[in-house]
Amino acid sequence: MELSEALRTNPSVRDFTDAPVGDEDLAALLEVARFAPSGGNLQPWHVAVIKDLVLRRQLADLCGPVWSDYLAEGMTGATPFTVVGPPPTVEPLGPQPNPLLDAIESVPVVLVVAADLGQIAMMDKDLDRATLSGGASVYPFIHSILLAARDRGLGGVMTTFLARAEVEARPLLGLPDTWAVASMVFLGHPVRRATKLARRPVAAFTTVDRFDGPPFPP
Ligand SMILES: Cc1cc2nc3c(=O)[nH]c(=O)nc-3n(C[C@H](O)[C@H](O)[C@H](O)COP(=O)(O)O)c2cc1C
C-alpha cells in the first residue's frame, strides 16, 4: 500500500471479526515496526502479547473505572485528566459499557507496550510542568505497529487507559519498577474501516516562525 494512502486512512478499529491473527502475522508486523525511531536509538520498548484470558480480564477490569472517570470528566467540558488548570468537579458515573474492554477475551490480539524509563532522555524533566517528550521514544513504535497492521489488512487502536492503572497492573504483568505502561494495543481484522477521518486542516495548526505568526500555508 502507498504510504500517503496508509497514513490518511488508518482509523481506530475497535470492532473485529472472529478471524484470528496468527503469531506469524503478529511477529511479521512487529518485525516492521521495530524500525521506528527513538531518542538515542535506545529502543526502550518491550511488548507483552497478552494471551492469557484471565489476565486480559484483569487488565480490562482495571481499565473500566478509568473509562468511567474519563467519560465523567469529559461531560464537564474539560479535557479528561488534563494537567492544565484545576481538576473539574465530577459526578461519578459508575460502570460504563466499553466494547473493547467488555469483550477483551475475544479481541484477536492484545498487546501491552511498556517503556524503560532508564533508557529515555527525558529532555523536559526539569521544567515546571508535566513531562511530554519522553513518550516520543515509544509512541512512534506503537504507531508503526498500527501502520504495519494496516499494511497486512489488519486494524487496531492504541489505548492509554491502562497507564492510569499502572500501579495495579505492574504485578500482574511482571513489569519492573522503572518501566512505564505506554499503551494497550488491540489488533484484528476490521469489521469495517472508516474511510474519512475527522482531522483538522493544516492551516488550523500551522504558522510561520512563531506560534502566533502568520498562517501557513499563506
Ligand atoms: C495517545 C493516544 C491515546 C489513546 N487512548 C485511547 C484509549 O484509552 N481508549 C480508546 O478507546 N482509544 C484511545 N485512543 C484512540 C483515539 O481515541 C483515536 O485515535 C482518535 O479518537 C481518532 O480516532 P479515528 O482514527 O478513528 O478517527 C488513543 C489514541 C492515542 C493516539
The ligand as a MOL file (V3000), in Angstrom:
LIG
                    3D

  0  0  0     0  0            999 V3000
M  V30 BEGIN CTAB
M  V30 COUNTS 31 33 0 0 0
M  V30 BEGIN ATOM
M  V30 1 C -2.1590 8.7540 22.7350 0
M  V30 2 C -3.4670 8.0840 22.4180 0
M  V30 3 C -4.2420 7.5760 23.4430 0
M  V30 4 C -5.4460 6.9380 23.1700 0
M  V30 5 N -6.1330 6.3440 24.2030 0
M  V30 6 C -7.2670 5.6560 23.9160 0
M  V30 7 C -7.9470 4.9370 24.9480 0
M  V30 8 O -7.5140 4.9130 26.1160 0
M  V30 9 N -9.0840 4.2680 24.6150 0
M  V30 10 C -9.5560 4.2550 23.3280 0
M  V30 11 O -10.5910 3.6230 23.0730 0
M  V30 12 N -8.9240 4.9170 22.3230 0
M  V30 13 C -7.7900 5.6030 22.5880 0
M  V30 14 N -7.1080 6.2430 21.5840 0
M  V30 15 C -7.6590 6.2560 20.2050 0
M  V30 16 C -8.2380 7.6350 19.8820 0
M  V30 17 O -9.4970 7.7500 20.5050 0
M  V30 18 C -8.3330 7.8090 18.3550 0
M  V30 19 O -7.0310 7.7740 17.8210 0
M  V30 20 C -8.9890 9.1100 17.9540 0
M  V30 21 O -10.2650 9.2380 18.5330 0
M  V30 22 C -9.1180 9.1970 16.4340 0
M  V30 23 O -9.9660 8.1740 16.0190 0
M  V30 24 P -10.0870 7.7910 14.4570 0
M  V30 25 O -8.6950 7.4530 13.9990 0
M  V30 26 O -10.9890 6.6010 14.4220 0
M  V30 27 O -10.6110 8.9740 13.7240 0
M  V30 28 C -5.9140 6.8730 21.8350 0
M  V30 29 C -5.1280 7.3890 20.8010 0
M  V30 30 C -3.9100 7.9650 21.0800 0
M  V30 31 C -3.0530 8.4680 19.9340 0
M  V30 END ATOM
M  V30 BEGIN BOND
M  V30 1 1 1 2
M  V30 2 1 2 3
M  V30 3 2 2 30
M  V30 4 2 3 4
M  V30 5 1 4 5
M  V30 6 1 4 28
M  V30 7 2 5 6
M  V30 8 1 6 7
M  V30 9 1 6 13
M  V30 10 2 7 8
M  V30 11 1 7 9
M  V30 12 1 9 10
M  V30 13 2 10 11
M  V30 14 1 10 12
M  V30 15 2 12 13
M  V30 16 1 13 14
M  V30 17 1 14 15
M  V30 18 1 14 28
M  V30 19 1 15 16
M  V30 20 1 16 17
M  V30 21 1 16 18
M  V30 22 1 18 19
M  V30 23 1 18 20
M  V30 24 1 20 21
M  V30 25 1 20 22
M  V30 26 1 22 23
M  V30 27 1 23 24
M  V30 28 2 24 25
M  V30 29 1 24 26
M  V30 30 1 24 27
M  V30 31 2 28 29
M  V30 32 1 29 30
M  V30 33 1 30 31
M  V30 END BOND
M  V30 END CTAB
M  END
